[in-house]
Amino acid sequence: MTSASDHSSPADPGSLPLSLADITAAAATIRGAVAVTDCNYSRTLSDIYGCNIWLKFENHQFTSSFKERGALNRLHALSSEERTRGVIAMSAGNHAQGVAYHARRLGIPATIVMPLGTPMVKVENTRRHDAEVIISGQTLEEAGAFARERAKAQGLTLVHPYDDSLIMAGNGTVALEMLEMAPELDTLVVPIGGGGLISGMAIAARSLRPELRIVGVQAELYPSMYNAISGGQRPMRGDTLAEGIAVKAPGRITTEIIRKLVDDIALVTEDQIERAVATLIAIEKTVVEGAGAAALGAVLAAPEHYRGRNVGLVLSGGNIDTRLIASVLTRELAREGRLTQLAIDIPDRPGRLAAVASLLAEAGANIIEVSHQRTFSDLPAKATLLELVIETRDKAHLDEVMARLDAAGFKVRL
């Protein structure tokens, strides 16, 4: 994990373009239509990472994301004429669903522009709310350019995913709820994409508890806000599990707020994000997307930064494809030494496969997959390549199995 600090003491939130009064007003506006999600203490995660951890389950919203808070607050501010003409938004998924769901509730026509590569689960969930979905642009920024052109041509109101004071005010209600439910919190860890969530939360938190430490988290592959705050030039590229925070151009307003109020920005690797997703499923029995798990990723990457503190983590969303969940969980089993692929050179004669299988059974390993390859290998004609996927209890058990295979004279490659 990499981190950047831009200031030693927080600014006065009263000097910013959004106030605590705006956020409390947003809380009243969205009350009853957006869930007040749980903020629960996690005894197991606290024991593992040496700090007291509370989890804010925004993945339990109806659309499985905090995004509907800001979206609803923004939609309520439309004039009757704007409601009739309709709205347009660009989004990689969660903002799209929040806008589409609440627009349908309020009888407002909605068009959503989503970039190519948006997970299908998010596309289909958005269509399910009766929004017109347009797939356009390689990135969120390109989708945004298309949305602005369409808004101008058709007289639609653009509902920006983050750089809008009403959006930020709605999002800031997350902090109001967390500090009410867990007043002992002294640290908030919040994912950053364009910055709309952490900006609203930081203003609320600093207004109520100026001493609070606020840490933002970005995917290492998309460090846009990190670069903006630190003056760095880290590249942005590739596919990230945290596509919900893969934003190349952070907001102008959000950058100003984060620069003044956020203590640090941590960058987490894909491996750390994957581990966080798997950990939340295994321990908390909750499904969180990559962006939603980023906050826990920062803690597991550098637990020494949080040791002894009372830490609130925002699980910002839970929209993740089931196939991707399976892949993440399988990869985590491999990291833990519980699932391993072996390649074994054996003589091509009767009984050798059975001998390997018997040895593995005696060692307590479970064979998941078997491939007996005679043709497509560089082994001699009288040899064969045996490829196995085996399940073991942990890394120590795997080492024991490998030692037994070696002692029996089998040449094994991982």
TILO-43217 format. One record per residue (C-alpha): x, y, z; residue number from 0; residue in three letters. Coordinates in steps of 0.5 Angstrom, whole numbers, plus 500, padded with zeros to 3 digits. Example, Ala and Ser with C-alpha at 12.3 -4.5 7.8 and 13.67 -1.06 7.14 Angstrom:
2
+-----+-----+-----+-----+---------+
!   u !   v !   w ! num ! residuo !
+-----+-----+-----+-----+---------+
! 525 ! 491 ! 516 !   0 !     Ala !
! 527 ! 498 ! 514 !   1 !     Ser !
+-----+-----+-----+-----+---------+
END
This chain:
414
+-----+-----+-----+-----+---------+
!   u !   v !   w ! num ! residuo !
+-----+-----+-----+-----+---------+
! 500 ! 500 ! 500 !   0 !     Met !
! 502 ! 507 ! 498 !   1 !     Thr !
! 500 ! 513 ! 502 !   2 !     Ser !
! 500 ! 521 ! 501 !   3 !     Ala !
! 499 ! 526 ! 506 !   4 !     Ser !
! 498 ! 533 ! 504 !   5 !     Asp !
! 497 ! 537 ! 510 !   6 !     His !
! 498 ! 537 ! 518 !   7 !     Ser !
! 492 ! 540 ! 520 !   8 !     Ser !
! 485 ! 540 ! 517 !   9 !     Pro !
! 482 ! 546 ! 515 !  10 !     Ala !
! 475 ! 549 ! 517 !  11 !     Asp !
! 470 ! 546 ! 514 !  12 !     Pro !
! 466 ! 552 ! 514 !  13 !     Gly !
! 470 ! 555 ! 509 !  14 !     Ser !
! 468 ! 550 ! 503 !  15 !     Leu !
! 462 ! 550 ! 498 !  16 !     Pro !
! 458 ! 545 ! 502 !  17 !     Leu !
! 456 ! 546 ! 510 !  18 !     Ser !
! 454 ! 541 ! 515 !  19 !     Leu !
! 447 ! 545 ! 514 !  20 !     Ala !
! 447 ! 542 ! 507 !  21 !     Asp !
! 448 ! 535 ! 509 !  22 !     Ile !
! 443 ! 535 ! 515 !  23 !     Thr !
! 438 ! 538 ! 510 !  24 !     Ala !
! 440 ! 532 ! 505 !  25 !     Ala !
! 438 ! 527 ! 511 !  26 !     Ala !
! 431 ! 530 ! 512 !  27 !     Ala !
! 430 ! 530 ! 504 !  28 !     Thr !
! 432 ! 522 ! 503 !  29 !     Ile !
! 429 ! 520 ! 510 !  30 !     Arg !
! 425 ! 514 ! 509 !  31 !     Gly !
! 427 ! 513 ! 502 !  32 !     Ala !
! 434 ! 511 ! 503 !  33 !     Val !
! 436 ! 506 ! 508 !  34 !     Ala !
! 439 ! 507 ! 514 !  35 !     Val !
! 444 ! 502 ! 514 !  36 !     Thr !
! 448 ! 498 ! 520 !  37 !     Asp !
! 454 ! 500 ! 522 !  38 !     Cys !
! 457 ! 494 ! 526 !  39 !     Asn !
! 463 ! 493 ! 530 !  40 !     Tyr !
! 467 ! 487 ! 528 !  41 !     Ser !
! 470 ! 483 ! 533 !  42 !     Arg !
! 474 ! 478 ! 528 !  43 !     Thr !
! 476 ! 483 ! 524 !  44 !     Leu !
! 478 ! 488 ! 530 !  45 !     Ser !
! 482 ! 482 ! 533 !  46 !     Asp !
! 486 ! 480 ! 526 !  47 !     Ile !
! 488 ! 487 ! 525 !  48 !     Tyr !
! 489 ! 490 ! 532 !  49 !     Gly !
! 484 ! 496 ! 532 !  50 !     Cys !
! 477 ! 497 ! 533 !  51 !     Asn !
! 473 ! 496 ! 527 !  52 !     Ile !
! 466 ! 498 ! 525 !  53 !     Trp !
! 463 ! 497 ! 518 !  54 !     Leu !
! 458 ! 501 ! 515 !  55 !     Lys !
! 454 ! 497 ! 510 !  56 !     Phe !
! 452 ! 501 ! 504 !  57 !     Glu !
! 452 ! 495 ! 500 !  58 !     Asn !
! 445 ! 493 ! 504 !  59 !     His !
! 442 ! 499 ! 500 !  60 !     Gln !
! 436 ! 497 ! 495 !  61 !     Phe !
! 441 ! 498 ! 489 !  62 !     Thr !
! 447 ! 496 ! 494 !  63 !     Ser !
! 451 ! 502 ! 494 !  64 !     Ser !
! 451 ! 509 ! 498 !  65 !     Phe !
! 450 ! 512 ! 491 !  66 !     Lys !
! 443 ! 513 ! 492 !  67 !     Glu !
! 443 ! 518 ! 497 !  68 !     Arg !
! 446 ! 523 ! 493 !  69 !     Gly !
! 442 ! 521 ! 487 !  70 !     Ala !
! 436 ! 522 ! 491 !  71 !     Leu !
! 438 ! 529 ! 494 !  72 !     Asn !
! 440 ! 532 ! 487 !  73 !     Arg !
! 433 ! 529 ! 484 !  74 !     Leu !
! 429 ! 532 ! 489 !  75 !     His !
! 432 ! 539 ! 488 !  76 !     Ala !
! 429 ! 539 ! 480 !  77 !     Leu !
! 424 ! 544 ! 478 !  78 !     Ser !
! 418 ! 541 ! 475 !  79 !     Ser !
! 420 ! 543 ! 468 !  80 !     Glu !
! 426 ! 539 ! 469 !  81 !     Glu !
! 423 ! 533 ! 472 !  82 !     Arg !
! 418 ! 533 ! 466 !  83 !     Thr !
! 424 ! 534 ! 461 !  84 !     Arg !
! 428 ! 528 ! 465 !  85 !     Gly !
! 435 ! 527 ! 467 !  86 !     Val !
! 442 ! 524 ! 464 !  87 !     Ile !
! 448 ! 521 ! 468 !  88 !     Ala !
! 454 ! 518 ! 466 !  89 !     Met !
! 456 ! 512 ! 471 !  90 !     Ser !
! 460 ! 506 ! 471 !  91 !     Ala !
! 454 ! 503 ! 475 !  92 !     Gly !
! 452 ! 505 ! 482 !  93 !     Asn !
! 451 ! 512 ! 481 !  94 !     His !
! 447 ! 509 ! 474 !  95 !     Ala !
! 442 ! 505 ! 479 !  96 !     Gln !
! 441 ! 510 ! 484 !  97 !     Gly !
! 439 ! 515 ! 479 !  98 !     Val !
! 435 ! 510 ! 475 !  99 !     Ala !
! 431 ! 507 ! 481 ! 100 !     Tyr !
! 429 ! 514 ! 484 ! 101 !     His !
! 428 ! 517 ! 478 ! 102 !     Ala !
! 423 ! 512 ! 477 ! 103 !     Arg !
! 420 ! 513 ! 484 ! 104 !     Arg !
! 419 ! 520 ! 482 ! 105 !     Leu !
! 416 ! 519 ! 475 ! 106 !     Gly !
! 422 ! 523 ! 472 ! 107 !     Ile !
! 425 ! 520 ! 465 ! 108 !     Pro !
! 432 ! 518 ! 466 ! 109 !     Ala !
! 438 ! 516 ! 461 ! 110 !     Thr !
! 444 ! 513 ! 463 ! 111 !     Ile !
! 451 ! 513 ! 459 ! 112 !     Val !
! 455 ! 507 ! 461 ! 113 !     Met !
! 462 ! 506 ! 459 ! 114 !     Pro !
! 464 ! 500 ! 455 ! 115 !     Leu !
! 467 ! 494 ! 460 ! 116 !     Gly !
! 462 ! 496 ! 465 ! 117 !     Thr !
! 460 ! 490 ! 469 ! 118 !     Pro !
! 454 ! 487 ! 466 ! 119 !     Met !
! 450 ! 486 ! 473 ! 120 !     Val !
! 451 ! 493 ! 473 ! 121 !     Lys !
! 448 ! 494 ! 466 ! 122 !     Val !
! 442 ! 490 ! 467 ! 123 !     Glu !
! 440 ! 492 ! 474 ! 124 !     Asn !
! 440 ! 499 ! 471 ! 125 !     Thr !
! 435 ! 497 ! 465 ! 126 !     Arg !
! 431 ! 494 ! 471 ! 127 !     Arg !
! 429 ! 501 ! 473 ! 128 !     His !
! 426 ! 503 ! 466 ! 129 !     Asp !
! 432 ! 507 ! 465 ! 130 !     Ala !
! 434 ! 508 ! 458 ! 131 !     Glu !
! 442 ! 505 ! 458 ! 132 !     Val !
! 447 ! 508 ! 452 ! 133 !     Ile !
! 453 ! 504 ! 452 ! 134 !     Ile !
! 459 ! 509 ! 450 ! 135 !     Ser !
! 466 ! 511 ! 451 ! 136 !     Gly !
! 472 ! 507 ! 453 ! 137 !     Gln !
! 472 ! 511 ! 460 ! 138 !     Thr !
! 468 ! 514 ! 465 ! 139 !     Leu !
! 470 ! 521 ! 462 ! 140 !     Glu !
! 468 ! 519 ! 455 ! 141 !     Glu !
! 462 ! 517 ! 457 ! 142 !     Ala !
! 461 ! 524 ! 461 ! 143 !     Gly !
! 463 ! 527 ! 454 ! 144 !     Ala !
! 457 ! 524 ! 451 ! 145 !     Phe !
! 452 ! 525 ! 456 ! 146 !     Ala !
! 454 ! 532 ! 456 ! 147 !     Arg !
! 452 ! 533 ! 449 ! 148 !     Glu !
! 446 ! 529 ! 449 ! 149 !     Arg !
! 444 ! 533 ! 455 ! 150 !     Ala !
! 445 ! 540 ! 451 ! 151 !     Lys !
! 441 ! 537 ! 445 ! 152 !     Ala !
! 435 ! 534 ! 449 ! 153 !     Gln !
! 435 ! 539 ! 454 ! 154 !     Gly !
! 436 ! 534 ! 460 ! 155 !     Leu !
! 439 ! 536 ! 467 ! 156 !     Thr !
! 446 ! 532 ! 468 ! 157 !     Leu !
! 446 ! 529 ! 474 ! 158 !     Val !
! 454 ! 528 ! 476 ! 159 !     His !
! 456 ! 522 ! 480 ! 160 !     Pro !
! 461 ! 526 ! 484 ! 161 !     Tyr !
! 462 ! 534 ! 483 ! 162 !     Asp !
! 456 ! 537 ! 485 ! 163 !     Asp !
! 454 ! 540 ! 492 ! 164 !     Ser !
! 447 ! 536 ! 492 ! 165 !     Leu !
! 450 ! 530 ! 491 ! 166 !     Ile !
! 456 ! 531 ! 496 ! 167 !     Met !
! 451 ! 533 ! 501 ! 168 !     Ala !
! 447 ! 527 ! 500 ! 169 !     Gly !
! 453 ! 522 ! 501 ! 170 !     Asn !
! 455 ! 526 ! 507 ! 171 !     Gly !
! 449 ! 523 ! 511 ! 172 !     Thr !
! 453 ! 516 ! 511 ! 173 !     Val !
! 458 ! 520 ! 516 ! 174 !     Ala !
! 452 ! 523 ! 520 ! 175 !     Leu !
! 450 ! 516 ! 521 ! 176 !     Glu !
! 456 ! 513 ! 523 ! 177 !     Met !
! 458 ! 518 ! 528 ! 178 !     Leu !
! 451 ! 517 ! 531 ! 179 !     Glu !
! 451 ! 510 ! 531 ! 180 !     Met !
! 459 ! 509 ! 533 ! 181 !     Ala !
! 461 ! 516 ! 537 ! 182 !     Pro !
! 467 ! 512 ! 539 ! 183 !     Glu !
! 470 ! 513 ! 532 ! 184 !     Leu !
! 477 ! 516 ! 531 ! 185 !     Asp !
! 478 ! 514 ! 524 ! 186 !     Thr !
! 474 ! 514 ! 518 ! 187 !     Leu !
! 477 ! 510 ! 512 ! 188 !     Val !
! 473 ! 512 ! 505 ! 189 !     Val !
! 474 ! 509 ! 498 ! 190 !     Pro !
! 475 ! 515 ! 493 ! 191 !     Ile !
! 473 ! 515 ! 486 ! 192 !     Gly !
! 471 ! 522 ! 484 ! 193 !     Gly !
! 471 ! 524 ! 491 ! 194 !     Gly !
! 464 ! 525 ! 492 ! 195 !     Gly !
! 463 ! 520 ! 498 ! 196 !     Leu !
! 469 ! 522 ! 502 ! 197 !     Ile !
! 468 ! 530 ! 501 ! 198 !     Ser !
! 461 ! 530 ! 504 ! 199 !     Gly !
! 463 ! 525 ! 509 ! 200 !     Met !
! 469 ! 529 ! 511 ! 201 !     Ala !
! 465 ! 536 ! 511 ! 202 !     Ile !
! 460 ! 532 ! 516 ! 203 !     Ala !
! 465 ! 529 ! 520 ! 204 !     Ala !
! 470 ! 535 ! 521 ! 205 !     Arg !
! 464 ! 539 ! 523 ! 206 !     Ser !
! 462 ! 535 ! 528 ! 207 !     Leu !
! 469 ! 532 ! 530 ! 208 !     Arg !
! 474 ! 536 ! 528 ! 209 !     Pro !
! 480 ! 531 ! 531 ! 210 !     Glu !
! 477 ! 525 ! 527 ! 211 !     Leu !
! 483 ! 522 ! 522 ! 212 !     Arg !
! 480 ! 521 ! 515 ! 213 !     Ile !
! 483 ! 517 ! 510 ! 214 !     Val !
! 481 ! 516 ! 503 ! 215 !     Gly !
! 483 ! 510 ! 499 ! 216 !     Val !
! 484 ! 509 ! 491 ! 217 !     Gln !
! 486 ! 503 ! 487 ! 218 !     Ala !
! 493 ! 503 ! 485 ! 219 !     Glu !
! 492 ! 503 ! 478 ! 220 !     Leu !
! 487 ! 509 ! 478 ! 221 !     Tyr !
! 491 ! 514 ! 483 ! 222 !     Pro !
! 487 ! 520 ! 480 ! 223 !     Ser !
! 486 ! 524 ! 487 ! 224 !     Met !
! 492 ! 521 ! 490 ! 225 !     Tyr !
! 496 ! 525 ! 484 ! 226 !     Asn !
! 492 ! 531 ! 484 ! 227 !     Ala !
! 493 ! 532 ! 492 ! 228 !     Ile !
! 501 ! 530 ! 492 ! 229 !     Ser !
! 503 ! 533 ! 485 ! 230 !     Gly !
! 505 ! 526 ! 483 ! 231 !     Gly !
! 505 ! 523 ! 476 ! 232 !     Gln !
! 503 ! 516 ! 477 ! 233 !     Arg !
! 500 ! 512 ! 471 ! 234 !     Pro !
! 493 ! 510 ! 470 ! 235 !     Met !
! 492 ! 504 ! 467 ! 236 !     Arg !
! 489 ! 497 ! 466 ! 237 !     Gly !
! 483 ! 493 ! 469 ! 238 !     Asp !
! 482 ! 494 ! 476 ! 239 !     Thr !
! 477 ! 490 ! 481 ! 240 !     Leu !
! 475 ! 496 ! 484 ! 241 !     Ala !
! 472 ! 499 ! 477 ! 242 !     Glu !
! 467 ! 503 ! 481 ! 243 !     Gly !
! 473 ! 508 ! 483 ! 244 !     Ile !
! 477 ! 507 ! 477 ! 245 !     Ala !
! 476 ! 515 ! 475 ! 246 !     Val !
! 482 ! 518 ! 471 ! 247 !     Lys !
! 479 ! 525 ! 472 ! 248 !     Ala !
! 477 ! 527 ! 480 ! 249 !     Pro !
! 472 ! 533 ! 481 ! 250 !     Gly !
! 474 ! 540 ! 481 ! 251 !     Arg !
! 470 ! 541 ! 487 ! 252 !     Ile !
! 472 ! 535 ! 491 ! 253 !     Thr !
! 479 ! 536 ! 490 ! 254 !     Thr !
! 479 ! 542 ! 493 ! 255 !     Glu !
! 475 ! 539 ! 499 ! 256 !     Ile !
! 479 ! 533 ! 500 ! 257 !     Ile !
! 486 ! 537 ! 499 ! 258 !     Arg !
! 483 ! 541 ! 505 ! 259 !     Lys !
! 480 ! 536 ! 510 ! 260 !     Leu !
! 483 ! 529 ! 508 ! 261 !     Val !
! 489 ! 527 ! 512 ! 262 !     Asp !
! 491 ! 522 ! 508 ! 263 !     Asp !
! 490 ! 518 ! 501 ! 264 !     Ile !
! 492 ! 510 ! 501 ! 265 !     Ala !
! 493 ! 506 ! 495 ! 266 !     Leu !
! 492 ! 499 ! 495 ! 267 !     Val !
! 494 ! 494 ! 490 ! 268 !     Thr !
! 489 ! 489 ! 486 ! 269 !     Glu !
! 492 ! 483 ! 491 ! 270 !     Asp !
! 490 ! 487 ! 497 ! 271 !     Gln !
! 483 ! 489 ! 494 ! 272 !     Ile !
! 482 ! 482 ! 492 ! 273 !     Glu !
! 484 ! 479 ! 499 ! 274 !     Arg !
! 479 ! 484 ! 502 ! 275 !     Ala !
! 473 ! 482 ! 498 ! 276 !     Val !
! 474 ! 475 ! 500 ! 277 !     Ala !
! 475 ! 477 ! 507 ! 278 !     Thr !
! 469 ! 480 ! 508 ! 279 !     Leu !
! 465 ! 474 ! 505 ! 280 !     Ile !
! 469 ! 469 ! 509 ! 281 !     Ala !
! 468 ! 473 ! 516 ! 282 !     Ile !
! 462 ! 478 ! 515 ! 283 !     Glu !
! 458 ! 474 ! 510 ! 284 !     Lys !
! 457 ! 480 ! 506 ! 285 !     Thr !
! 458 ! 481 ! 499 ! 286 !     Val !
! 462 ! 487 ! 497 ! 287 !     Val !
! 465 ! 489 ! 490 ! 288 !     Glu !
! 472 ! 491 ! 489 ! 289 !     Gly !
! 471 ! 499 ! 490 ! 290 !     Ala !
! 467 ! 497 ! 497 ! 291 !     Gly !
! 472 ! 493 ! 500 ! 292 !     Ala !
! 478 ! 498 ! 498 ! 293 !     Ala !
! 477 ! 501 ! 505 ! 294 !     Ala !
! 479 ! 494 ! 508 ! 295 !     Leu !
! 484 ! 493 ! 503 ! 296 !     Gly !
! 488 ! 499 ! 506 ! 297 !     Ala !
! 487 ! 496 ! 513 ! 298 !     Val !
! 490 ! 489 ! 511 ! 299 !     Leu !
! 495 ! 493 ! 507 ! 300 !     Ala !
! 498 ! 497 ! 513 ! 301 !     Ala !
! 495 ! 495 ! 520 ! 302 !     Pro !
! 500 ! 499 ! 523 ! 303 !     Glu !
! 497 ! 505 ! 521 ! 304 !     His !
! 491 ! 503 ! 525 ! 305 !     Tyr !
! 493 ! 500 ! 531 ! 306 !     Arg !
! 489 ! 501 ! 537 ! 307 !     Gly !
! 485 ! 506 ! 533 ! 308 !     Arg !
! 477 ! 506 ! 533 ! 309 !     Asn !
! 476 ! 505 ! 525 ! 310 !     Val !
! 470 ! 506 ! 521 ! 311 !     Gly !
! 470 ! 503 ! 514 ! 312 !     Leu !
! 465 ! 504 ! 509 ! 313 !     Val !
! 463 ! 498 ! 505 ! 314 !     Leu !
! 461 ! 503 ! 499 ! 315 !     Ser !
! 457 ! 498 ! 494 ! 316 !     Gly !
! 456 ! 491 ! 493 ! 317 !     Gly !
! 455 ! 490 ! 486 ! 318 !     Asn !
! 459 ! 485 ! 483 ! 319 !     Ile !
! 458 ! 479 ! 478 ! 320 !     Asp !
! 458 ! 472 ! 481 ! 321 !     Thr !
! 463 ! 469 ! 476 ! 322 !     Arg !
! 468 ! 475 ! 479 ! 323 !     Leu !
! 466 ! 473 ! 486 ! 324 !     Ile !
! 468 ! 466 ! 484 ! 325 !     Ala !
! 474 ! 468 ! 481 ! 326 !     Ser !
! 476 ! 472 ! 487 ! 327 !     Val !
! 475 ! 467 ! 492 ! 328 !     Leu !
! 479 ! 461 ! 488 ! 329 !     Thr !
! 485 ! 466 ! 488 ! 330 !     Arg !
! 484 ! 467 ! 495 ! 331 !     Glu !
! 484 ! 460 ! 497 ! 332 !     Leu !
! 491 ! 459 ! 492 ! 333 !     Ala !
! 494 ! 465 ! 496 ! 334 !     Arg !
! 493 ! 461 ! 503 ! 335 !     Glu !
! 495 ! 455 ! 500 ! 336 !     Gly !
! 489 ! 451 ! 500 ! 337 !     Arg !
! 488 ! 450 ! 493 ! 338 !     Leu !
! 494 ! 449 ! 489 ! 339 !     Thr !
! 496 ! 446 ! 482 ! 340 !     Gln !
! 501 ! 441 ! 481 ! 341 !     Leu !
! 505 ! 438 ! 475 ! 342 !     Ala !
! 508 ! 431 ! 476 ! 343 !     Ile !
! 512 ! 428 ! 471 ! 344 !     Asp !
! 510 ! 420 ! 472 ! 345 !     Ile !
! 512 ! 414 ! 467 ! 346 !     Pro !
! 507 ! 412 ! 463 ! 347 !     Asp !
! 505 ! 405 ! 465 ! 348 !     Arg !
! 499 ! 402 ! 469 ! 349 !     Pro !
! 499 ! 404 ! 477 ! 350 !     Gly !
! 503 ! 410 ! 477 ! 351 !     Arg !
! 497 ! 415 ! 477 ! 352 !     Leu !
! 494 ! 411 ! 482 ! 353 !     Ala !
! 500 ! 411 ! 486 ! 354 !     Ala !
! 500 ! 419 ! 486 ! 355 !     Val !
! 492 ! 419 ! 488 ! 356 !     Ala !
! 494 ! 414 ! 494 ! 357 !     Ser !
! 499 ! 418 ! 497 ! 358 !     Leu !
! 495 ! 424 ! 496 ! 359 !     Leu !
! 489 ! 421 ! 500 ! 360 !     Ala !
! 494 ! 418 ! 505 ! 361 !     Glu !
! 497 ! 426 ! 506 ! 362 !     Ala !
! 490 ! 428 ! 507 ! 363 !     Gly !
! 490 ! 432 ! 501 ! 364 !     Ala !
! 483 ! 432 ! 496 ! 365 !     Asn !
! 484 ! 432 ! 489 ! 366 !     Ile !
! 479 ! 437 ! 485 ! 367 !     Ile !
! 482 ! 436 ! 478 ! 368 !     Glu !
! 486 ! 431 ! 474 ! 369 !     Val !
! 489 ! 432 ! 467 ! 370 !     Ser !
! 493 ! 426 ! 464 ! 371 !     His !
! 497 ! 429 ! 458 ! 372 !     Gln !
! 501 ! 425 ! 454 ! 373 !     Arg !
! 501 ! 428 ! 447 ! 374 !     Thr !
! 502 ! 436 ! 448 ! 375 !     Phe !
! 508 ! 436 ! 453 ! 376 !     Ser !
! 516 ! 436 ! 452 ! 377 !     Asp !
! 517 ! 429 ! 456 ! 378 !     Leu !
! 519 ! 423 ! 453 ! 379 !     Pro !
! 514 ! 418 ! 449 ! 380 !     Ala !
! 514 ! 413 ! 455 ! 381 !     Lys !
! 513 ! 419 ! 460 ! 382 !     Ala !
! 506 ! 423 ! 461 ! 383 !     Thr !
! 505 ! 430 ! 465 ! 384 !     Leu !
! 500 ! 429 ! 470 ! 385 !     Leu !
! 497 ! 436 ! 472 ! 386 !     Glu !
! 493 ! 436 ! 479 ! 387 !     Leu !
! 489 ! 441 ! 483 ! 388 !     Val !
! 489 ! 439 ! 490 ! 389 !     Ile !
! 486 ! 442 ! 496 ! 390 !     Glu !
! 489 ! 442 ! 503 ! 391 !     Thr !
! 488 ! 445 ! 510 ! 392 !     Arg !
! 493 ! 451 ! 509 ! 393 !     Asp !
! 500 ! 452 ! 507 ! 394 !     Lys !
! 503 ! 448 ! 512 ! 395 !     Ala !
! 499 ! 442 ! 510 ! 396 !     His !
! 501 ! 444 ! 503 ! 397 !     Leu !
! 508 ! 443 ! 505 ! 398 !     Asp !
! 507 ! 437 ! 508 ! 399 !     Glu !
! 504 ! 434 ! 502 ! 400 !     Val !
! 510 ! 436 ! 497 ! 401 !     Met !
! 515 ! 433 ! 502 ! 402 !     Ala !
! 511 ! 426 ! 502 ! 403 !     Arg !
! 511 ! 427 ! 494 ! 404 !     Leu !
! 518 ! 428 ! 494 ! 405 !     Asp !
! 520 ! 423 ! 499 ! 406 !     Ala !
! 516 ! 418 ! 494 ! 407 !     Ala !
! 521 ! 420 ! 488 ! 408 !     Gly !
! 516 ! 424 ! 484 ! 409 !     Phe !
! 518 ! 430 ! 481 ! 410 !     Lys !
! 513 ! 436 ! 482 ! 411 !     Val !
! 513 ! 443 ! 479 ! 412 !     Arg !
! 508 ! 448 ! 482 ! 413 !     Leu !
+-----+-----+-----+-----+---------+
END
